[in-house]
């Protein structure tokens, strides 16, 4: 799975903004990898202590809307956080499809969608 995510990240353009959906143990690792090796921006990551409470709340809304399957609010919140792409795994990919987000690429169990 890790190699699939790395391959997926390599298909994106530098300077894009991606958000990893799900509460995967590797989400922060992927966010860091994306920033360091692919020059991608991620609104979430390891620096939670250095961000404001408002920013942290805005980030948490992304997962709330995802869990509620509220596609419109999810898309709006991602745009507010300046994200342009979503990255997920098997179940997330199915949910992105249901939201009518645009599939950019899929490598094994990892996918990238625009909205």
C-alpha positions in Angstrom: 0.0 0.0 0.0 2.8 2.4 0.8 4.3 2.0 -2.7 0.9 2.7 -4.2 0.5 6.0 -2.4 4.1 7.0 -3.3 3.3 6.1 -7.0 0.1 8.0 -6.8 1.8 11.1 -5.4 4.4 11.0 -8.2 1.6 11.5 -10.7 0.6 14.9 -9.3 2.0 18.3 -10.4 4.3 20.1 -8.0 2.7 22.8 -5.9 -0.7 21.2 -5.9 -2.6 21.0 -2.7 -3.7 17.5 -1.6 -5.7 16.2 1.4 -5.5 12.7 2.6 -8.9 11.3 3.6 -9.3 8.8 6.4 -7.8 8.2 9.9 -5.0 6.1 8.6 -1.9 5.7 10.8 0.1 6.9 7.9 -1.8 10.0 7.0 0.7 12.4 8.6 3.6 10.4 7.1 2.1 10.6 3.6 1.5 14.4 4.1 5.1 14.9 5.0 6.3 12.7 2.1 4.2 14.6 -0.3 5.6 17.9 0.9 9.2 16.8 1.0 9.5 14.6 -2.1 6.8 15.8 -4.4 6.7 19.5 -3.5 2.9 19.2 -2.7 1.1 21.4 -0.2 -1.0 19.6 2.4 -3.2 21.5 4.9 -2.7 18.8 7.5 0.3 17.1 8.9 2.6 16.9 12.0 2.4 20.6 13.1 -0.8 20.6 15.0 0.7 22.4 18.0 1.7 25.3 15.7 -1.7 26.0 14.1 -4.5 28.1 15.4 -7.6 26.6 17.0 -9.7 27.9 14.1 -7.5 26.3 11.5 -7.6 23.0 13.5 -11.4 23.2 13.6 -11.6 23.8 9.8 -9.4 20.8 9.2 -11.6 18.6 11.4 -14.7 19.7 9.5 -13.3 17.9 6.4 -13.4 14.6 8.1 -16.8 15.4 9.6 -18.3 16.1 6.2 -16.6 13.1 4.7 -18.0 10.8 7.5 -21.5 12.3 7.0 -21.2 11.8 3.2 -22.0 15.5 2.7 -20.3 16.0 -0.6 -21.2 19.6 -1.1 -19.9 20.7 2.3 -16.9 18.5 1.9 -16.0 20.1 -1.4 -16.6 23.6 0.0 -14.5 22.9 3.1 -11.6 21.5 1.0 -11.7 24.6 -1.2 -11.7 26.8 1.9 -8.5 25.0 3.0 -7.0 25.5 -0.5 -6.9 21.8 -1.4 -7.3 20.9 -5.0 -7.2 17.1 -4.8 -8.2 14.3 -2.4 -6.2 11.1 -1.9 -7.8 8.0 -0.4 -7.9 4.3 -0.3 -10.5 1.7 -1.4 -13.5 2.8 0.6 -12.6 6.5 0.1 -12.4 6.1 -3.6 -15.9 4.7 -3.7 -17.2 7.6 -1.6 -15.4 10.1 -3.9 -17.2 8.5 -6.9 -20.6 8.8 -5.1 -19.8 12.5 -4.7 -19.3 12.8 -8.4 -15.7 14.0 -7.9 -13.4 13.6 -10.9 -11.0 10.7 -10.8 -7.6 11.8 -11.7 -5.7 8.6 -11.2 -5.8 5.3 -9.3 -2.9 3.0 -8.5 -4.0 -0.2 -6.9 -5.9 0.8 -3.7 -4.9 4.5 -3.8 -6.8 7.1 -5.8 -6.7 10.8 -6.5 -9.8 12.8 -7.1 -10.4 16.5 -8.0 -13.6 18.3 -7.0 
